[in-house]
Amino acid sequence: MVHYGAQSRQYTQTVDVGNITSATISNLVERATYYFAVTAYNSSGLESDFSNEVSYDVPAPALTFSCPNSITINDFSAATPYPSTVLVSGLAGTIGKLTVTLNNFHHGWPRDVGVLLAGPEGQTVELFANVGGGDEVDNATLTFDDAASDFVPAMGPLLTGAYKPSNEVGKYYPVPAPPGPYGTTLAEFVGTNPNGVWSLYVVDDAIMDGGVIADGWSMHLTTVPVAAPTFANPETVAINDFTSATPYPSTAAVSGVNGIISKVTVTLNGFSHAWPHDVGALLVGPAGQGVVLLANVGAGNEISNVTLTLDDDAEQSLPTDRPISSGTYKPTDILASKFFPAPAPPGPYGAGLFEFNGTDPNGTWSLYVVDDGYWDDGVIRGGWSVSITTMDLPRVAVQSEHGLGNSATDRMARLSETTASALIINHPVILEAAPSAGPQQFEFHFNGKIGQRYAIQASTDSSHWSTIGVVTSVHENTSFADTKAGRFRFRFYRVVQVAAPSEAADAR
């Protein structure tokens, strides 16, 4: 039996493969990680324990990025254009595999030609040079693939097909091409960031013959997910009876992480308590946002040495009335009634770990743990860790002195005196950005209906929205100031009409 699932040791799918020792598992989700284990069973139906676990990262499908414009191979000179470029953007993960295709290559003496590929992070690979001999090549489409069975023939003829990158001696590529030495396989790009400008430099280093790559070139990219960096504090957290834990807080220092947060998960290692309902755990990020990881869960069911991962994307919340077992759960705060004494920041706290999205990950992360009931204590024996996924900060074009963009409905604005930016969304009324009322806040105006109530909502990822205020329009033009905007590198806003009580009753 093959057992697998998207979380370690939590298998949601089982395939009976009979008495064979290999099997193909299909319909896996791209970019996801799956965990596999096997069991054996006999004719009586008795099944063994699970085997050791293995994991597999499902790659994304190959994506094609191309420049279809022709490249003129000038005689005894650099080509035109030099270089020919392709922009890659919006890809997550790092390169798992790369192939390159030159479309309809023609040249009277292909041995004169050299082709160099340079990636956005500076890696370079010579695709071919000093090969193909003196046999004229006419409209050949050449794909360069490390997995191809053959190199480009040294003496020709050069035909359409797939080849390993091939060079006999190597060419000289004038500036702005980077200097050598150059890589000899496309594996040079594996593990690098695919996003940015890719450059193809083509030269001809002998007289008498020119040529063309008539239909330009393309790249086929497959990416693989990148494991989020994890920062841990393995020090034991002692959960004292009816008071705050020791230490309070337990801290983890994060440094050297580029970009802004796009996802956070937290793991508590070796959590034990006789009455877990008493326990509350609050995570506070470097920018001051707080999220309750767990509170009032597990009732009076004793737990021993469980490991909990808190993840907004988990399939389940922590149980409220049954024992808690090791696994991955959504942050779960029942009743929102725990009190975390100073130096913990006061509530209210965020509704999920997405509250950290859009902020700088670097700095001190703090875990505050409390016990608010008598008679029982506990421990998080293995400490805790935070895993942080980041993304590049979007570049926002700002044009007018008031921060207004060009679009009449989707307007971009920069927060005055901060590094943040905001996308103002027409949902469902027109929003207009105004000058910031202070260095740590962002103010905007919207045109609403007099007497109508509107909820002002904010988000750091345009998927999870929190209401940060409710206003009633007393004029057609209503203003709102987000006084916490300075905590964020960027933030999304929207305005949503709130139904009047009579309308809400009618809707029910």
C-alpha positions in Angstrom: 0.0 0.0 0.0 1.3 3.4 -0.9 0.2 6.2 1.5 0.7 9.9 0.7 -0.4 13.4 1.6 0.6 17.0 1.6 1.8 17.0 5.3 4.5 14.8 6.9 3.1 11.7 8.5 -0.5 12.8 7.7 -1.5 10.6 4.7 -4.8 11.4 3.1 -4.5 9.1 0.1 -3.9 5.4 -0.2 -3.2 3.3 -3.3 -3.2 -0.5 -3.2 -0.5 -1.4 -5.8 -0.7 -5.2 -5.1 2.5 -7.2 -5.0 4.6 -4.9 -7.2 7.5 -2.9 -5.9 7.1 0.2 -8.1 4.1 2.4 -8.9 3.2 5.7 -10.6 1.2 8.2 -8.6 -0.6 10.7 -10.9 -2.8 13.9 -10.4 -0.3 15.5 -8.0 -0.6 19.3 -7.7 2.1 21.3 -9.3 4.6 23.1 -7.0 3.3 21.1 -4.0 5.4 18.8 -1.7 4.1 15.3 -1.1 5.1 12.8 1.6 5.1 9.1 0.9 5.3 5.9 3.0 4.4 2.3 2.2 3.0 -0.6 4.2 2.8 -4.3 3.5 -0.2 -6.7 4.2 -0.7 -10.4 4.1 -3.4 -12.6 2.9 -5.3 -12.2 6.2 -5.4 -8.5 5.8 -2.9 -7.7 8.6 -1.0 -4.6 7.7 2.6 -3.6 8.7 3.7 -0.3 10.3 4.6 2.6 7.9 8.0 2.5 6.3 10.5 5.4 6.4 9.0 8.5 4.8 10.2 10.1 1.5 9.1 13.4 0.1 8.8 14.7 -3.5 8.5 18.3 -4.7 6.2 18.4 -7.8 7.8 20.7 -10.4 5.9 23.3 -12.3 5.2 22.7 -16.0 7.8 24.2 -18.4 7.0 27.7 -19.4 8.2 29.4 -22.6 9.6 32.9 -22.8 10.6 34.0 -26.3 11.9 36.9 -28.4 10.6 36.2 -32.0 12.5 39.1 -33.6 15.1 38.0 -36.0 18.8 38.3 -35.2 21.1 39.4 -38.0 24.5 37.7 -37.9 26.8 40.3 -39.3 30.0 39.2 -41.1 33.0 39.3 -38.8 31.2 41.3 -36.1 28.6 41.2 -33.3 25.1 40.4 -34.4 22.2 42.9 -34.5 20.7 43.2 -31.9 23.5 42.6 -29.5 22.3 41.2 -27.2 18.8 40.0 -28.0 16.9 39.9 -24.7 14.0 38.1 -23.1 12.3 39.3 -19.9 11.2 36.7 -17.4 8.9 37.8 -14.5 6.4 36.5 -12.1 7.9 33.0 -11.5 8.2 31.5 -8.1 10.9 29.2 -7.0 14.3 28.5 -8.7 15.2 27.0 -12.0 15.0 23.2 -12.1 15.7 22.8 -15.8 16.3 25.1 -18.8 16.4 24.5 -22.6 17.0 27.1 -25.3 15.8 27.0 -28.9 17.2 29.0 -31.9 14.5 29.3 -34.5 15.4 29.0 -38.3 19.2 29.5 -38.1 20.9 30.2 -41.5 24.6 30.7 -42.1 27.0 30.0 -44.9 29.8 28.8 -42.6 28.4 28.0 -39.2 31.8 27.4 -37.6 32.3 31.2 -37.6 29.3 31.6 -35.2 29.3 31.7 -31.4 26.2 32.0 -29.2 26.4 32.9 -25.5 23.5 32.9 -23.0 23.7 35.1 -19.9 21.1 34.9 -17.1 19.8 37.6 -14.8 22.1 36.6 -11.9 25.3 36.6 -14.0 25.7 33.0 -14.9 26.8 32.4 -18.6 26.8 29.4 -20.9 28.2 29.1 -24.4 25.5 27.3 -26.4 27.8 26.6 -29.3 31.0 27.8 -30.9 33.4 26.6 -33.6 31.1 23.7 -34.6 29.1 22.8 -37.7 32.1 23.1 -40.1 31.8 24.9 -43.4 28.6 23.2 -44.6 25.9 25.9 -45.1 23.0 25.5 -42.7 19.6 26.6 -43.9 16.6 27.2 -41.6 17.6 24.8 -38.9 15.9 24.9 -35.6 18.4 24.1 -32.8 17.4 23.2 -29.3 20.0 23.1 -26.6 19.3 20.6 -23.8 21.7 19.0 -21.3 19.7 15.8 -21.7 20.1 15.6 -25.5 22.0 12.6 -26.7 24.4 14.3 -29.1 26.7 17.4 -29.3 26.5 19.7 -32.3 28.6 18.0 -35.0 32.1 19.5 -35.3 32.2 19.3 -39.1 28.5 19.4 -40.1 26.1 19.2 -41.6 24.1 21.1 -39.0 20.4 19.9 -39.0 17.3 20.6 -37.0 17.4 18.8 -33.7 18.3 18.7 -30.0 21.9 19.0 -28.9 24.0 19.4 -25.8 25.7 22.8 -25.5 28.8 22.4 -27.7 32.0 24.3 -28.2 35.4 23.3 -29.5 37.5 26.2 -28.4 35.2 29.1 -27.5 34.6 32.5 -29.0 35.4 36.1 -27.9 32.3 38.1 -27.1 32.9 41.9 -27.1 31.2 44.1 -24.5 28.6 44.4 -23.3 28.8 40.6 -23.1 30.3 39.5 -19.7 33.9 38.2 -19.9 34.7 34.5 -19.7 35.3 31.8 -18.7 31.8 30.5 -19.6 29.8 27.5 -18.4 29.5 24.5 -20.7 26.2 23.1 -19.6 22.8 24.7 -18.9 23.0 23.2 -15.4 24.8 26.4 -14.6 21.4 28.1 -14.3 19.8 25.4 -12.0 19.0 26.7 -8.6 19.0 30.4 -9.6 16.2 33.0 -9.7 14.6 32.9 -13.2 13.2 36.4 -13.0 15.0 39.2 -14.8 16.6 39.9 -18.2 18.1 37.0 -20.2 20.6 38.0 -22.9 21.7 36.1 -26.0 25.0 37.3 -27.5 25.7 36.1 -31.1 29.0 36.8 -32.9 30.7 35.9 -36.2 34.5 35.9 -36.0 35.5 35.4 -39.6 35.1 37.1 -42.9 33.1 36.2 -46.0 29.8 34.9 -44.5 26.9 36.2 -42.6 23.6 34.7 -41.5 20.4 35.1 -39.5 18.3 33.5 -36.8 15.2 34.4 -38.6 12.5 33.7 -35.9 14.5 34.6 -32.9 14.9 32.4 -29.8 13.0 31.0 -26.8 13.7 29.5 -23.4 11.7 26.7 -21.8 11.9 27.0 -18.0 10.9 24.6 -15.3 11.0 25.9 -11.7 11.0 24.1 -8.4 9.7 25.5 -5.0 12.2 26.9 -2.6 12.1 25.8 1.0 11.3 28.7 3.3 14.2 29.7 5.6 13.5 28.7 9.2 14.7 30.6 12.3 14.5 28.7 15.6 14.9 29.2 19.3 15.4 25.7 20.7 15.3 26.9 24.3 12.6 25.3 26.4 9.6 27.4 27.2 8.3 26.6 30.7 4.5 27.1 31.0 4.0 28.2 34.6 0.7 27.7 36.3 -1.7 30.7 36.2 0.9 33.1 34.9 3.2 34.0 32.0 5.8 31.5 30.8 9.5 31.5 31.3 11.0 33.1 29.2 8.4 35.7 28.4 8.8 36.3 25.6 10.9 33.7 23.9 12.6 35.4 21.0 14.1 34.4 17.6 16.3 36.8 15.6 15.8 37.0 11.8 18.4 38.7 9.6 19.6 38.6 6.1 16.3 37.8 4.5 15.5 39.8 1.3 12.1 41.0 0.2 8.8 41.2 2.0 6.9 38.5 3.8 4.4 36.5 1.7 3.9 33.6 4.1 4.7 32.6 7.7 4.4 29.3 9.5 5.3 28.6 13.1 6.2 25.3 14.8 6.0 24.5 18.6 8.2 21.5 19.4 7.4 19.1 22.3 4.3 20.8 23.7 3.0 19.2 26.9 0.2 20.3 29.3 -2.3 18.6 31.5 -5.1 21.1 30.6 -4.2 22.7 27.3 -7.4 24.9 27.4 -5.5 27.1 29.9 -2.7 27.9 27.4 -2.5 30.9 25.0 0.4 31.5 22.6 0.9 34.9 20.8 3.4 35.6 18.0 4.6 39.2 17.5 6.6 40.2 14.5 9.3 42.8 14.2 6.8 45.4 13.0 4.5 44.9 16.0 1.7 42.8 14.5 0.4 40.1 16.8 -1.4 36.9 15.9 -2.7 34.4 18.5 -1.5 31.0 17.5 -3.7 29.0 19.9 -6.0 29.8 22.8 -8.7 27.8 24.6 -8.2 24.6 22.6 -7.9 21.0 23.6 -10.2 21.3 26.6 -9.0 19.3 29.5 -7.4 16.5 27.5 -3.8 16.1 28.6 -1.2 16.2 25.8 2.4 15.1 25.9 5.3 16.0 23.6 3.2 17.0 20.6 4.6 19.1 17.8 2.3 21.6 16.3 2.8 23.6 13.1 0.5 26.6 12.6 -0.2 27.4 9.0 -3.0 29.5 7.5 -3.3 27.0 4.7 -3.8 24.0 6.9 -6.9 21.9 6.3 -8.1 21.9 9.9 -8.2 24.1 13.1 -7.1 22.9 16.4 -9.7 20.8 18.2 -11.7 22.5 21.0 -13.1 19.5 22.9 -10.8 16.5 22.1 -7.1 15.7 22.5 -4.6 17.6 20.3 -2.2 15.4 18.3 0.9 16.4 16.4 0.1 17.9 13.0 -0.4 21.1 11.0 -3.3 23.4 12.0 -4.7 26.8 11.3 -4.1 29.3 14.1 -7.0 28.8 16.4 -8.2 31.4 19.0 -11.4 30.3 20.6 -13.4 33.2 22.2 -10.4 35.6 21.8 -10.4 35.9 25.5 -6.8 35.3 26.6 -5.0 38.2 28.2 -1.3 38.6 27.5 0.4 40.8 30.0 3.1 43.4 29.2 5.6 43.4 27.6 3.2 41.7 25.1 1.4 44.4 23.0 -2.3 44.9 23.7 -5.0 43.4 21.5 -6.9 43.2 19.3 -4.7 40.7 17.4 -4.7 39.6 13.8 -7.0 36.9 12.5 -4.2 34.8 10.8 -0.5 34.6 10.0 -1.3 36.5 6.8 -1.2 39.6 9.0 2.6 39.5 8.7 2.5 39.6 4.9 3.9 42.6 3.3 6.2 43.5 6.2 10.0 43.2 6.6 10.9 39.8 8.1 14.2 41.0 9.6 14.3 41.7 13.3 13.1 40.1 16.6 10.2 37.7 16.6 8.6 37.1 20.0 6.5 34.3 21.3 4.4 35.1 24.4 2.9 32.1 26.2 0.5 32.3 29.1 -1.5 29.9 31.4 -4.7 31.5 32.8 -6.0 28.5 34.8 -5.1 27.0 38.2 -3.6 23.6 39.0 -1.7 22.7 35.9 1.5 23.7 34.1 3.4 22.5 31.1 6.3 22.9 28.7 7.3 23.5 25.1 10.4 21.4 25.5 12.0 21.8 22.1 11.3 25.5 21.7 9.8 26.9 18.6 10.7 28.1 15.0 9.3 30.4 12.4 9.5 29.7 8.7 9.3 32.8 6.4 8.6 32.9 2.7 9.3 36.2 1.0 8.7 37.9 -2.4 10.3 40.9 -4.1 8.8 44.3 -3.2 6.6 45.4 -6.1 7.7 48.5 -7.9 5.0 51.1 -7.9 5.0 54.0 -10.4 3.8 57.3 -8.7 3.2 60.3 -10.9 1.4 63.2 -9.3 2.3 65.1 -6.2 -0.7 63.6 -4.4 0.4 60.1 -5.4 -2.3 59.4 -8.0 -1.7 56.9 -10.7 -3.2 57.0 -14.2 -6.0 54.6 -13.9 -9.5 56.0 -13.1 -10.4 52.9 -11.0 -7.3 51.2 -9.8 -5.0 53.9 -8.4 -1.6 53.5 -6.9 -0.1 55.8 -4.2 3.0 56.0 -2.1 2.7 56.5 1.6 4.3 59.8 2.5 7.5 59.7 4.5 7.5 55.8 4.5 8.7 53.1 2.2 5.2 51.7 1.8 3.0 51.9 -1.2 -0.7 51.1 -1.5 -3.1 50.0 -4.3 -6.4 51.7 -4.0 -9.1 49.4 -5.4 -12.4 50.5 -6.8 -14.7 48.2 -4.8 -17.3 49.4 -5.3 -16.8 53.2 -5.1 -14.1 55.4 -6.7 -11.2 55.9 -4.3 -8.8 58.8 -4.6 -5.4 59.0 -2.8 -4.7 62.2 -0.8 -1.5 63.4 0.8 -0.6 61.5 4.0 -1.7 63.2 7.1 1.4 62.1 8.9 4.6 60.1 8.4 3.0 56.9 9.8 -0.5 57.0 8.3 -2.2 56.9 4.9 -5.3 58.9 4.1 -7.7 58.5 1.2 -11.1 59.9 0.1 -13.9 58.1 -1.5 -17.2 59.2 -3.1 -20.1 57.4 -1.4 -23.8 57.9 -0.7 -24.7 60.2 2.1 -26.0 58.2 5.1 -24.6 55.0 3.9 -22.2 52.9 6.1 -19.0 51.6 4.6 -16.5 49.1 5.9 -12.8 50.0 5.2 -10.9 46.9 4.6 -7.1 46.3 4.3 -5.0 43.5 3.1 -1.3 42.7 2.5 -1.9 40.1 -0.2 -5.3 41.1 -1.8 -6.7 37.8 -0.7 -7.2 38.0 3.1 -9.1 41.2 4.2 -9.5 42.7 7.6 -11.9 45.5 8.5 -9.9 48.4 9.9 -12.8 50.8 10.3 -16.5 51.5 9.6 -17.6 55.0 8.5 -20.9 56.6 7.6 -20.8 59.1 4.8 -22.0 62.5 5.9 -20.8 64.1 2.7 -20.5 62.6 -0.8 -16.7 62.8 -0.3 -15.6 60.8 2.8 -12.1 60.5 4.1 -10.4 57.7 6.1 -6.9 57.6 7.6 -5.1 54.3 8.3 -3.1 55.2 11.3 -1.2 51.9 11.2 0.0 52.1 7.6 3.5 52.9 8.6 4.0 49.3 9.8 3.7 48.0 6.2 5.9 48.1 3.1 2.7 48.1 1.0 -1.0 47.6 1.7 -4.2 47.0 -0.3 -7.4 48.8 0.5 -11.0 48.4 -0.4 -14.3 50.0 0.6 -17.4 47.7 1.0 -21.0 48.9 1.5 -22.4 47.7 4.8 -26.1 46.7 4.8 -28.5 48.6 7.0 -30.1 46.5 9.8 -33.4 46.3 7.9 -31.6 45.1 4.8 -29.7 42.5 6.7 -32.9 41.2 8.2 -34.5 41.0 4.7 -31.4 39.1 3.5 -31.9 36.5 6.1 
